[in-house]
Structure formats: structure tokens, C-alpha cells
Amino acid sequence: MTTLTPHPGAKHTAEQIEAALTVLALESGNMRRTREKLAQLELFDKVPGANTIGRWPETYRDRYAEIRREVAPRLKARMADTHDDLVTRLTALEHAAIDELEQELKELSGKDKAALLRNAAVSVGIHQDKAQLLKNEPTSIQGRRELPEILRALASRGVVVEGVIDGDGEEIPPPPPPAKTLGAGTDSPG
């Protein structure tokens, strides 16, 4: 762990600077929220200004990098929880909107109905995707199937593939670009 040592004559202690850097990291660099949290912690007689706190990550670069690595798992978990909450709330909102609009849906144009459902579905999908990313869950599933497996699957559906050649391929590099030629009767390209 890097020891944080304020420069001689600094107005703030190492503990105060360390606390400010930690809160700044937890608040993802949001200065307004950082200053609000620091005021709640009552570590300072007067919370330092945004310019002062904003210089500390550069002044104490190594320690700030360590703090960010230390708080990253908590921050990531908090962000995942936020996205999960948004998925739940937006899904409930979608249900409530549908319930409320059921009577009015008959009066809405097809275009308005489609827009309503599309927008809600997009919001839910985005937040679901973000929550999965932050929890290290897959957001897409990719697979690889070998040729014999594909041929068996096709055969089970009545598709017969004949003349398949089993072998290894070799990548052939693309040909070089054609050489530039000089215009007729000129000695230079321009």
C-alpha cells in the first residue's frame, strides 16, 4: 500500500485526503456527491472546494489508483443493484402503463401502441443487459458446432447433404494493391 504523505504546509491531514479520495472513487468522480458525503462524515471543519479535491487524484496518483482498485468491486456491485432495481421498476411501470391504458388502447393509433411497447421493452433490455454485465453474467451466448454435429442435426430434419469434403483450410493473404501508374506522357504523378 502506498503511503499518502501531504506536502509540507498542507491544510489537510493524510486521513482527510485519503477519505476524500475514497469517497471520490466510490462516487465515480462525481464531485457534487463527493462533497455532500464528506460534509455528512464531518471529517473537515470546512469541506475542501471542488478544485482542491479535484487536484488530489493527480497529486496522489498512486494511492488514488490503489483506492480505485480496492473500491471497484463495491462500486460494481452497487451499480449492478441499481440496474437490477431499474429493471424491476421499469417492468412494473410497463405493467402499470398497460393496465392504465387498456381502456385507452382502443383509441390509440397502431403507431402509438407500437411506440409505447417498444420504448418500454428497450428500457428493460438495456438495464437487464447492464445488470448482467456488472454481475459477470453472459449477455449473449455463442456456440461452436463441428461439421459432423451439424450434418446429424440436418439429417434428423430430413436434409441430406452429399459431397461434403472434410479437410483443413489455409488462409490466403489478399493480393498486394496494384502499383500506381503515371499518366500517359508525364514524368511525375502530379
C-alpha positions, 0 to 999 in steps of 0.5 A, spaced: 500 500 500 502 506 498 503 511 503 499 518 502 504 523 505 501 531 504 506 536 502 509 540 507 504 546 509 498 542 507 491 544 510 489 537 510 491 531 514 493 524 510 486 521 513 482 527 510 485 526 503 485 519 503 477 519 505 476 524 500 479 520 495 475 514 497 469 517 497 471 520 490 472 513 487 466 510 490 462 516 487 465 515 480 468 522 480 462 525 481 464 531 485 457 534 487 456 527 491 463 527 493 462 533 497 455 532 500 458 525 503 464 528 506 460 534 509 455 528 512 462 524 515 464 531 518 471 529 517 473 537 515 471 543 519 470 546 512 469 541 506 475 542 501 472 546 494 471 542 488 478 544 485 482 542 491 479 535 491 479 535 484 487 536 484 488 530 489 487 524 484 493 527 480 497 529 486 496 522 489 496 518 483 498 512 486 494 511 492 488 514 488 489 508 483 490 503 489 483 506 492 480 505 485 482 498 485 480 496 492 473 500 491 471 497 484 468 491 486 463 495 491 462 500 486 460 494 481 456 491 485 452 497 487 451 499 480 449 492 478 443 493 484 441 499 481 440 496 474 437 490 477 432 495 481 431 499 474 429 493 471 424 491 476 421 498 476 421 499 469 417 492 468 412 494 473 411 501 470 410 497 463 405 493 467 402 499 470 402 503 463 398 497 460 393 496 465 392 504 465 391 504 458 387 498 456 381 502 456 385 507 452 388 502 447 382 502 443 383 509 441 390 509 440 393 509 433 397 502 431 403 507 431 402 509 438 401 502 441 407 500 437 411 506 440 409 505 447 411 497 447 417 498 444 420 504 448 418 500 454 421 493 452 428 497 450 428 500 457 428 493 460 433 490 455 438 495 456 438 495 464 437 487 464 443 487 459 447 492 464 445 488 470 448 482 467 454 485 465 456 488 472 454 481 475 459 477 470 453 474 467 453 472 459 449 477 455 449 473 449 451 466 448 455 463 442 456 456 440 461 452 436 458 446 432 463 441 428 461 439 421 459 432 423 454 435 429 451 439 424 450 434 418 446 429 424 442 435 426 440 436 418 439 429 417 434 428 423 430 434 419 430 430 413 436 434 409 441 430 406 447 433 404 452 429 399 459 431 397 461 434 403 469 434 403 472 434 410 479 437 410 483 443 413 483 450 410 489 455 409 488 462 409 490 466 403 493 473 404 489 478 399 493 480 393 498 486 394 494 493 391 496 494 384 502 499 383 500 506 381 501 508 374 503 515 371 499 518 366 500 517 359 506 522 357 508 525 364 514 524 368 511 525 375 504 523 378 502 530 379 
